Amino acid sequence: MGLLDDQSRWRGKIFTGRWTSTGATMEATEPATGDVLAEVGTADADTLGRCAGQAAEAGRRWAATSFTEREAVLRRAAELFEQHRDEITTWLGREAGKARTAAALDFDLALTELRAATALPAQPWGTLLPTTQPGRISTARRIPYGVVAVIAPWNFPLILAMRSVAPALATGNAVVLKPASEAVVCCGVVIARLFEEAGLPPGVLHMLPGKGSELGNAVAEDPNIDLISFTGSTPVGRNLSEAAGKHFKKMVSELGGNNAFVVLADAEVEAAAAAGAYGSFAHQGQVCMATGRHLVAEPIAPLYENVLAKIADGLTVGDPRGDVDLGPIINQSQLDHITDIVRRSVDAGARIVTGGTADGLFLRPTVLADVTPDMPAFAEEIFGPVAVITTFRDDDEAVRLANGTPYGLVAGVHSGSAAHAQAIGDRLRAGMIHINDQTVNDETPAPFGGMGESGGSSRFGSLTNLDEFTVWQWVTVRDTQSHPSL
């Protein structure tokens, strides 16, 4: 039987170590058809407060378990996750609107994060420090924060939840997971069922769906929540960070992006356009790393525009259960946001080369040319399948355009000369730079995160997980009691 087959187990319920009814529910729907797929429970601020208190108590016991026990739970979870690949990717297609390639990518990245987390419990947790005091041992050790609140988004619901849930649990923290409402099963129920079956002790993981900002505000205020991991929009992240900062809570975040893809005059146009198309159109452009702005050298811009439009025209859009390249936009509100940016930019002088039309939530991949920095399509995060082309005359202008945003998540540079592209990349302000590659890249070992309004200094990934999900504690020990004098 699959993880989710027996809906009577979790229908209309939240997870607190066991499946519990709160009397309030929400529906999980399929954007491609509008069909209701399932019903899940919802939590309010009072419920979150009780669960956070239970998580703090259970987390202390979990942190005290041997590293081999934590490792075993994570390993069983990874094995179960892989066993249920087909079931989970089917749900990703239906609930999150992912075409098969996008669903497979989400699953594979989440699996890699889970596998990497199995190695965390056995990592060295401390170091011996020098001391000026004879007869004293001085050490620094990493300890869990306590309770980690994970607020995860809908666009890549598995990987963007798992990259926090798995390392937080592996390092001895308890977790309160708030899944995105638009992908509550993939982002929440799947993870809760997975760790339930893997034998995670009750109370260490809580899965609490909720609508609106109530739970986010409660997370920031609750005294039992010690760390917040948030992936989502910059405006919501800013509000959450301000609320958490009042209580001196650490926040690990990855926020919005308006990512530049620089195509230099010596680039091979077909290769650059293929990379740019992937960056703008993968998963309907609903990706934080999506190529928001194609900055193209003037001499090759007409050819680049034509090749990009040809690629866009060849993509199929439809129900993810079929053999399609792109699925639906997640909901009407997001579609309205995308089309509004396109409309306002066209009114300001931009030109639709191809696309721009929608059938229900199915939006054709769109190429928008003649875009200038004062237009909405250049300045705003679109989060949809729209490739925005702006031209430049020389390297200095390309750098100014690329850096002309408060965001700083990722950038790509294409050139026939890797050295030329690297020289441009070295001048770009972004947390991740990809030379002769597209902007949509993610690998578990890499430090994933941005600068500025894309999230500040925090990073996800196995290189930094110990830094982000544990805190240093200084410990000294004397064999005999000291007798200091003033």
N, C-alpha and C positions, 0 to 999 in steps of 0.2 A: 504494500500500500504506500502511496505517496505521502509526502509531508502534509499536504493540504487536502487530500481526498476526503477525509472525514470532517466536513465543515461543521458538523454538530459539535465537535470538540471546541472550536474556536469562534463559531458564528456569534456575532453580537457581543464579543467579550474582549477584555484587555488581558494582558499577561503580567502577573505579579509573582511569578514562580509557579503559579497555576492559573488556569483560565477562569476569569472572574467577570461576572456581569455587573455593569454599573447602572443599567436601566436606560442608558443613552447610547445611540448607535449612529453610524454613518454608512453610506453605501460606497462600495468600490465599483466603478463603472469602466466600461470599455470605450475609449474615445472614438475608435473606428466605427462603432455601431450604436453607441449610446446604451447598450445593454448593461443591466446590473449584474455584476459577476459575483458579488459576495456582500455580506454585511459584517461590520466589525464594531466592537465597542469603542466608546470614547471616554476620555477622562477629563475632569475639570481640575482647577487649581487645588481644591481640597484633596482630591484623590492623589494628585502628584505629591503633595506634602506628606501624606501618609506613606506613599511608596518610597519617597526619598529617605524617610526615616528608617523604613525596613531595609532599604538598600545599604544604608550606612552600617547597620548592625550586621547584616549578612556579609557585607564587604570586608569587615574586620576579620571574620572567620575565614573568608576566602583568601585574604592576604596572608593569613597564617598557615595555609596549607603548603605542603611541599611543592617545589617547582615541578616535580614529576607529575603530580596530580593535575596541576593546571595545564601542563603540556599535554597530558593524556586527553583531557576534555577538548582542547583545541584540535588535537589530531583527529579525534572521533568526529568532531564537527566538520572538519575538512573532508573526511572520507564520506560522510553522509551527504554533504553538499554535492560532491562529485557524482555520487550514486543517483541523485535526483536532478541531474542536469536537464533532462528533457522536460520534466514537469515544470521546473523553475523558469526555464527560458520560454516555455509556452505562456506562462503567466506574464513574463516581461513583455511579450508581444501583445498580449491582449490588454493588460492593465496599463502598461507604460507606453503603448503604441510603438513598440520597437520592431523594425524589420529584423529579419533573422540575423544578419551580420551584426547589427547593433546589440541585439539581445545576447549573442554569443560573446561579444566584446565585454559587455557588462558582467556577464557570468564569469568569464575567464579572469578578468581583473580582480573580481571579488575572491575567487578561489585562490589566486596567487597571494593576495593579502592575508587570507586565512592561513594558508600554508606557512607564510613567512612568520606569522605571529606565533606559530608553535615553537619557534626557536627562541623567543624572547624570555620565557621563564628561566632558561638555563644560562642566560648571559651574565657576565660579572656585574654585580650590583654595588660594588664599592671599591675603595682604594685606601691604602695606608698613607697617612699624611705625616710629614715631619713635624716635630713638636719641640718647643724649647723647654718643656717641663720634664725633668727626670722622673722615671717611674710611671709615666703616663703613656697609654696607647691612644693615638688620635686617628680616627677614621672618618671617611665620608662615605655615605651609603645612599642609594636610591630607595625611596619608599613610595608606595602608591599615593595618589592624591586622596583617594577615598571613594567618592561617588562622582562619576563622569556622566554628564548629560550630553547625549548625542542627538542633535537636531539635524535630520537628513533631508535632502531634496528629492524631487520626483524624477528628474531627468535621467540620472544614472543611479537608480535607487539602491541597487545592491552594493556596488563598489563604494559609493559615497557614504553609505552607512557602515559597511564592513571595515573600511580602512580606519575607522575609529573604534567600533565595537570590539573587534578582535584584539588589537594591541592593548586596549584599555583592560579587557579581561585578562589577557596574558600577563600583564604587569601587576595584577592583584587588585585592580579597582572593581567596584560594582558599577553597573551601567543602568541609566534610565534613558531609554530610546524613545524619542518622539519622531515617528515616521511621517513623511509627507502625506497629506490628505489625498493627493492625486494618485499615489502609488502605495497605499497603506498596506496592501497585502505583500507586495514585493519588497517594500522597504521595512516592513515591521513584522507581519505574521510569519513570513518565511524565516526570518532570523530568530524569532522567538521559538518557533517549532524546532528549528535546527539545534539550538543549544539545549532545549528541553530534551530532545532525543539523545543528545550527546552526553547527558548526565551532569550538566551544570547545576550546582546546588541551588535549591529554591531561594528566591529573594535576591540573588546576585544580579539578575537581569530582569528589568521591568520594561514592558513595551506598552506605551501610553499614547494612542492616537488622540488627536484633538483638532478642532477647527479654530481658525483665527489666531490671535496673538496671546490668548489667555495663558496657555501653557508655557510659551516662551518667556513671558513676564514672570510667571511663577518660578521657572527655572533660575532666572537671574536673582530672584529674591530669596529663594529657599536656603536656609542655613546649612542644610545637609548636602547641598550640591557644591562640590569643591572645584570642578573644572567643567567648562562648557566647550564642546566641539560643535561648531556650526558650519554648515555649507549651504549657501543660499545667496540671495541678492544683497547688494551693498547697502541699500536703505534699511532693510531688516537687520542686517549684521551690525550696522552703526547703532541702531536703537538698542539692540541686545548688548552690545559692547559697553555702551554708556550705562545701562542698567546694572550690568555685571561689575563694572568698574567701581560703582558706589560701594560694593561689598568686597573689593579687592580680589575678585575671582579671576583666575586665569581663563583666557579664552583662546582656543585654537580655531582658526577660521580660514576659509577660502571663499571669497566673495565673487563679485561679478568681473567681467572682462570685456574689453573692446579691442581685440587682439589684432596686431598689424602683421601683414604678410608682405614683405618687401621683395619685389621682383626687379632685379637690376637689368640694365640694358644688355649685358652679356649672358643672360640666362637662356637656357634652352626652353622655348616658350611652351611647347607641348607638355614637357615634364612639369614645369612650374604651374601651368593651368590645371593639370591633373591633381597636383598637390593642393592647389588652392580650392578646387572643387570639393575635394574630400574635406578640407578644413571648414568650408562653409555649409556643406549640405549633409554631412554625416549626421544621422539621427535628427533630420529636419533642422539642423543648426541649433538644436536645443542642448548645447554643450558649452560649459564655461570656457573651454579652450578653443571654441569655434573661431575661424578666421572672420573677424568683423570687418576689416578694412584691407582690401587688396591695393597696395601702393605699387604702381607699375611705372617703370621708366617710359617717358613719352614716345621714344622711337618704336617701341614694341607694343604699345598699348592697344592699337587697333587689332593686331593679330591675337594678342592675349584675350581681348574681349570676345573675339569671334570663336576662339577655341573653347573658352570657358562656357560660352552660350551653347555651343554644340554639345558639350558634355552635359549641361543642364537639361537640354532638350531630350537627350537620350535616356534620362532617368525615369523609371516608372514609379508612380505614387499610388498607394492604395492600402487596402486592408493588410496588415502585417501577417495574417494567416496565409496569404498568397505569396507568390514569388515576385516581390516588389523590392525596390531600392529604398524607398522612403515611405514612412507611415504617416499617421495624422499628427497635427499639432495637438498638444495635450488637452486643450480646452478652448472654448470660445473667447474667453478673456485674453489668452495669450495670442490667439489669431488676430484679435482686434488690435492688440498692441503692435504686432508686426506690420499689419496692413496700414495702420495709422502712420507709422514711421515712413513707410514707402510712399504713401499718399502725400504727406507733408514735404518729403524730399522732392518728389516730382513737381509739386506746386512751386518749389523753390528753384527748379531748373534741372533736376536730375532726369535721366532718360532710362526707361525700362527697355533693356535689350531683349529679354525673354522672361517668361513667367509672369508673376504678379497676380495670377488668378487662383481662386479657391473654389472647391466643390465641397461644401460642408467644411469639415476640419482638414481637408486634404488640400494643401497649398503647393502649387507648382514651384520648383526651385527657381529662384529669381536672380537675374543679373541686372544690377543697377549701375549705370555709367554716368560720367560727367558729374561726379559727386565732389563737392568742395567742402572744406573744413567747417563752414558755417551751416551746413545742412544737418538735419536730424540723423540721417543714416550714417554720417561720419561720427557724430558726437555721442550718440546713444547706443546702449547695448540692445541689439535687436532680438537675439535669442530665437532665431528662426532661419529658414533656408534662403537667405538673401546674401548674395555676394556683391559687395560695394566696391567699386573701382574708382580710385583717385590717382591721378598721374603726378609725376615729379620730374624735375629737370636735371637734378644732380644729386650726388650722395648726401650733401648737407641738407637739402630740402627733404629727402627721404627720411633722414633721421629726425628732423623737426616734426614731420607729419606723424611718424610712428610714435614719437614721444608726446604728441599733442593730445594727451588724454590723462585724466586722473587715475585711470586704471593702470595696472602693470603686471598682468598675469603671465602672458606668454607671447613670444614673437617668433616669426620665421623669416629667413632670408634665403632667396634663391639667386644663384649666379653660376656662370660657367667656370668661375674661379673660386674655389673654397676659401682661399686667402682673402679675396675681395669681400666675400660674404661675411667672413669672420670679422673683418675690420669694421663692417657696418654693425654686425651683431654686438660687438664690444661697446658700441655707443648707445645701445638701446636699454631702456629702463624697464626691465621685466624680470620676474623671478625665474623664468625658463626661456632659453633661446635655442632654436633649432635651425641649424644651417643645412640648406638644401633638403629640407623636409617640411612637412605641413605642421600647423600649430597643434593639431590634435594628437598628442602623445602622452602616454602614461605608462610608467613601469614602477613596480613596487619598490625596488631599491632606491629610486631617485627621490630627492627632496622636492616635494610637490607643493608649490604655493606661489604667491605673488607679492607685489609691492604696492604701496599706495592704497587706493580704494579696492584693490583686489585681495586684501587680507593682511597686509603688514608683514610681520616677521615670522609667523608660525609656518611650519612645514609638515606635511604628511609624508609617510613612506618609511620603509624599514630602517633607513639610515638615521632617521630622527625620532623614531617612535619612543625610545627610552627617554630622550630629552623632553618630549612633549607630554608623556603620560606618567612620568614619575618626577619627584622633586628631591633635591639633595637634602640630606640631613647630616649634620656634624655630630659625631659621637666620640666622647673620650671616656677612658676607663683607667682607674688606678687600682692596683692590688690592695692598697690600704687606704683608709680614709685620710683625706688631706687635712692639715691644720693651718690654714692661712692666717696671717696676722695683718692688721692694718698698718 
